[in-house]
């Protein structure tokens, strides 16, 4: 397996991402290039994208890379029509940094500018650490990619929640999502 840490691999990914029409997302789910190796990009638990040990400081570049991110059975990859480079993700690739009500729906915005309307296709899931009892909330964003719901956003959800059958629940997109047991 080759190591694609040179700017050549990174430049090719950026070039492919820029070819997405308008503000839409490239059809990475339709691309099946050969695996070219690993690239030294890590999405840290706090949402910071790192390249070769340094933060990628340009938000536009992070957004660009996020548009060609795909989760395959063997992990996360930046995918172009001709390259597939594996990256590391410490937790989930995105952070849900805002939520707002739009009618009966909850609409989340991520740290890379994606918008997810919670519902059957984009559920809210809250897992609880069995040892600490700490909730780990997430929302589906697109094609197998999830966003960790930031703590302040989760608190907003809890404030919106109703008690039902011993659980705190929120509704969106015609679905009911449990945030956890009533304390």
Order of alpha helices (4+ residues) and beta strands (2+ residues): alpha-beta-beta-beta-alpha-beta-beta-beta-beta-beta-beta-beta-beta-beta-alpha-beta-beta-beta
